[in-house]
Amino acid sequence: MRIRILLLPVFCGALAACQSFQGEKSVYVGDGITIDPQIEWTSAAGPRAAIPGLGLERLLFLTERDTSSVWTIDGLGLDELVFLTGVTAGDPLFRSQGVAPKDMVRYNTTMLPDDVMDMIAGTLGKAGDQQLRTSALRPVPFGTVTGFRFDLAYTTQDGLQMKGTALFAQRGKKLDVILFLAPSEYYYDRYAPTVEKIFSSVQVPDVPATKPAS
Amino acid sequence: MRFGSYGRMVLAAAMLLCCGTESGHAGASEVLAPGYRPAPDTEEGGLWAQMDRQEAELKVSPALVTDEALNTYVRKIVCELAGDYCASLRVYIVDEANSNAFTAPNGMVVVWTGLLLRCQNEAELAFVLGHEITHYLKRHSLLNLQKEIQTNGSFAGLTAAGGIGRLFEQVAAGRIASHSRDQEREADAGGFDLVVDKGYDPGQGAFFMANTAEEEEANPNRTKQAAYRASHPDMKERLTVLTKRADDIGAQPHANIVGAEAYRAAIGPHRAAWLEEEFNRGEFAESVAMIKQLMKDEPQSGELQYYLGEAYRRRNANGDLKNAMTAYQAAIAAKDAPNAAHRGLGLVSLKANQKTAARDEFQKYLSLVPMASDRATVEYYLATMGGSP
């Protein structure tokens, strides 16, 4: 986690991928989804191609998709709003350093919301997070379609206790995930109300949500 | 000590740090004297100081399992095996789903919960702990440090380590120098002697190793051994040696303590949580194999049947829907079925398009757990099936 914090200035100093959102009411985050950022965020990581060769996939949750990004206010590791949108069948949520791609849990369109929650938790577990607990899976609006929320808690490899909340929806044949992760001490509670507003601001095109297999 | 899946469960990692001082220790080939502590200005003293700092961090780690009853139980086994060295060894149980245990040169004994989950009785755990105690007594870590310094001028394995979490990461990944094959053989032999001396069933060490191998082989994605494994004696060789030694003793009068009931009583309050964490490893084939191993001793366990169902449901391979259904049904038929078994059976029934069964199980779940945190989701499933919650 210390590494993550220290690296942010390096990334933002060197990469065109770092971008601030301030005063914008509608920011596109992939797969047709827009959100209202509410406050100023810095996009710390965008498409993997933007920062080649750094080998920090796990730290930044980079993926090969163009629609994945990580935003932060105070720095990576202190608060991270992670967008993993447009995940298609056979895709992992993100690549993890040291884990073979075939070993990552992959999305399939027959997954029920419980399965998606397990997939997200399993992916974080594969990335090295420990003592991971999920709770309170519940349906919520995802724009005009039905999405789901759940809460999570875990400990990083550095021993930092983290909290998180996840919003996801299965739209068409794709999965969209928005994750907010922050240390349980101070940072999570500080930004949780803002994240609630962001989650409520999600707008999607009129594509019916995928229903559970039947 | 590595006792499970590749790249994760590690056989007694050396946990060495670069000390950079000239050798001034009391002789690495000697067995430690009880209460021994090296002079701080020696190579070994530097190593101990490094590990003392890691231990201080571990003491306040949120990953530490603080349940006094469980700690007392494991500490008692360590002390009985270690005898006069009991006071030199300090046990730390760490909430980590991978299967591992290791002893640092300064006497810090670390036991991961993934190991406790996999052991089926006290004799198995005693063998693992005896193996680790032998590494400590024989000062294998110091020998490895000396060898490393002799070869490279320093030990680079952990110079950039960032605390106990990173240390564990290094251990899990096998990036820290592991013991030599001869040292592992010595630790197996020493561990065996210690458990036999205390009256434990001599066959349980081999039993544990066989289960470890079986779990590892169940993983179809395992394409290579972790780096550290190259230095380990072949599992077959270890099994052969341990089995032969156990057979030799089997003909003689012996207490043959197994301690299955005491062991289950000690870990029982934690097992469900450890099984939940097991799934976050994402190695479902190994999880299925491991749970089936546990079920051999507890075929009537609704808890194990439920988690077997969970493992199948999450793996979601061909045939797993049916496998999960069978396991959940067996769990529900058992006396100690977790209420969540009804939810699990509802989920797989829904995926199998068995709506009536799914509806029944979801409704049972909600009636048994009316305040369930996922109640709204279960009601959503019921609504999509056209039924009323």
Boltz contact constraints between the chains, C-beta under 6 A:
constraints:
  - contact:
      token1: [A, 103]
      token2: [B, 221]
      max_distance: 6.0
  - contact:
      token1: [A, 105]
      token2: [B, 282]
      max_distance: 6.0
  - contact:
      token1: [A, 112]
      token2: [B, 347]
      max_distance: 6.0
  - contact:
      token1: [A, 113]
      token2: [B, 377]
      max_distance: 6.0
  - contact:
      token1: [A, 114]
      token2: [B, 347]
      max_distance: 6.0
  - contact:
      token1: [A, 118]
      token2: [B, 314]
      max_distance: 6.0
  - contact:
      token1: [A, 121]
      token2: [B, 280]
      max_distance: 6.0
  - contact:
      token1: [A, 122]
      token2: [B, 280]
      max_distance: 6.0
  - contact:
      token1: [A, 122]
      token2: [B, 282]
      max_distance: 6.0
  - contact:
      token1: [A, 125]
      token2: [B, 280]
      max_distance: 6.0
  - contact:
      token1: [A, 126]
      token2: [B, 282]
      max_distance: 6.0
  - contact:
      token1: [A, 131]
      token2: [B, 95]
      max_distance: 6.0
  - contact:
      token1: [A, 132]
      token2: [B, 280]
      max_distance: 6.0
  - contact:
      token1: [A, 135]
      token2: [B, 373]
      max_distance: 6.0
  - contact:
      token1: [A, 136]
      token2: [B, 373]
      max_distance: 6.0
  - contact:
      token1: [A, 137]
      token2: [B, 374]
      max_distance: 6.0
  - contact:
      token1: [A, 137]
      token2: [B, 377]
      max_distance: 6.0
  - contact:
      token1: [A, 138]
      token2: [B, 376]
      max_distance: 6.0
  - contact:
      token1: [A, 138]
      token2: [B, 377]
      max_distance: 6.0
  - contact:
      token1: [A, 139]
      token2: [B, 376]
      max_distance: 6.0
  - contact:
      token1: [A, 139]
      token2: [B, 380]
      max_distance: 6.0
  - contact:
      token1: [A, 155]
      token2: [B, 62]
      max_distance: 6.0
  - contact:
      token1: [A, 155]
      token2: [B, 63]
      max_distance: 6.0
  - contact:
      token1: [A, 157]
      token2: [B, 165]
      max_distance: 6.0
  - contact:
      token1: [A, 157]
      token2: [B, 169]
      max_distance: 6.0
  - contact:
      token1: [A, 158]
      token2: [B, 165]
      max_distance: 6.0
  - contact:
      token1: [A, 159]
      token2: [B, 61]
      max_distance: 6.0
  - contact:
      token1: [A, 159]
      token2: [B, 165]
      max_distance: 6.0
  - contact:
      token1: [A, 161]
      token2: [B, 62]
      max_distance: 6.0
  - contact:
      token1: [A, 211]
      token2: [B, 384]
      max_distance: 6.0
  - contact:
      token1: [A, 212]
      token2: [B, 384]
      max_distance: 6.0
  - contact:
      token1: [A, 213]
      token2: [B, 351]
      max_distance: 6.0
